[in-house]
Amino acid sequence: MTESAQAGRGNSNDHVRRHNLSVILGLVHRSRGLSRSQLTRQTGLNRSTVAALVAELVDRELVVEAEPDSSNQVGRPSPMVRPHPRAVGIAINPEIDAVTIGVIGLGGTVLRRIRQATGHPPTVGEAVGISAGAIEAMRGELDSYSIVGIGVAVPGLVRTQDGLVRLAPHLGWEDEPFADLLREATGYPVLAANDAHLGVLAESTFGAGRGVTDMIYLNGGASGIGGGIIAAGSPLGGVAGYAGELGHTQVNSAGIVCHCGAVGCLETEVRRERLLALLGLTDADADQFEAALVASTDPAVLDEVHRQLGFLAVALRNAINTLNPELIVLGGFLGSLYEVAPEHLDELLATQPLKASRESVRVTRAELGHDLLMIGAGELAFEPLIADPAGFALAQRE
C-alpha cells in the first residue's frame, strides 16, 4: 500500500471513529444513561468497538461508567454509561423583566438557575453585563466543572449562521450582536437562537415530545408568543432560522395593530399582562403566576382565560391544518391557561380544524416547566461538543 493510500485510509478511519464518538455521546446525553449492551444494540456496532469508544469518552471526561443494578437480570449485567457530571453548559434567557442564567449538565440536568429581575426591558449592554456578572459570581463553583460554552434563548428573530439578533421587539433590540458581545465579555463560545425553537428542541429531547416526529411547541412569555416546529423528526427553521413565528398568526381581523405592523396577531390578544392585572399582580415568576391563576375564583379571570383560549384555538386551527402535527405542546403561560380550562380548548379544537387533520393531534403541557428554556439553551451550548467530541475536547485543551 502506498503512503498516500495509507494516509487516506487513516483519515477515513479517524472520520468513522469521530462520527461514532458523536453517536455514542448523543445517545448517552439524550437518554441520560444507557448500558453498554443497549449502546451496542442501538448503534449496530460490535461490543469491542463500543467499549473502546466509551473508554475514550471516559478519558475525555464526557461520560462515566457505573456498575448496573443487577437485580432481576439474567446473565452478566452490562455497565451503565452516563453523562459525566463535570461537563456543563451555561444557559442565558433575556426577557423584558429579567435575565435568567442557568448551569446545565449533559443529559439536560439543570444544576443552577438564577433569575435577575430588571424591572424593565434590559438593553443589550445590560443583559451582557448581568450575564457576565452572574457567571463571574459563580466562578468558584464553576471551577469544578468543564464549561463547554454558552447557549442563549432569545425572544425574537435570531439569524442562524452568526447568532445576530435581527429583531427582539419587546426588548427593543434590532440587529444586535449579543452573542459576540457576550463572547467578548466571558471568553466562552456563545451560540444564540430563538427561545421557542430551543423550547421545542428541549421538549422533543427530554419532555413531552420524546419519540414524536411531528410536533408544534408554542411558548407564551413576558415578551409574547413564539413557536417551534419539529417536522419529520427534524427542527423546521427556514432559510435563515426565522420559521415558527406563530405568535404573528392573525386571529382577529378587527384587532389592534401589532408591533410587527400587522393587525390582530395572536400575541396582541393572548397576553400575560392582562391576566396579571386581573390577578392584582405586577410581576411574578412562572410558578407564582400559575398558582395565582389556578387558585383564582374571580369570574373575570375565568372569562379572560376563555377569551384568550378562544384566540389561541384559531391559531392552533391554522397550524393543525397547515402542518398536520401529532402533538401540540403548550409552554410558559400558555400551559397555565390550559391548566385552568383544558376542556374549553379541547372542545374548540374538536370542531375547528379539518376533521382528518384533527383526528390524530394531541394537546398537552410542556413537561419541563420553568426549566424548559434553560434546558433548550443548554442544548445549543452542547451542540458543537456532541457533533465532534474528539475535535472539541482537543480544542479545549489547546
Secondary structure, DSSP 8 states (H G I E B T S, - for coil): --HHHHHHHHHHHHHHHHHHHHHHHHHHHHHT-EEHHHHHHHH---HHHHHHHHHHHHHTTSEEEE----TT--SS---EEEE-TTEEEEEEEE-SSEEEEEEEETTTEEEEEEEEE-SS---HHHHHHHHHHHHHHTHHHHTTSEEEEEEEEESSEE-TTT--EEEETTTTEEEE-HHHHHHHHHSS-EEEEEHHHHHHHHHHHHSTTTT-SSEEEEEEETTEEEEEEEETTEE---SSS-TT-GGGSB--TTS-B-TTS-BSBHHHHS-HHHHHHHHT-S---HHHHHHHHHH---HHHHHHHHHHHHHHHHHHHHHHHHH--SEEEEEEHHHHHHHH-HHHHHHHHTTSS-HHHHTT-EEEE-SSGGGHHHHHHHHHHHHHHHH-HHHHHHHHH-
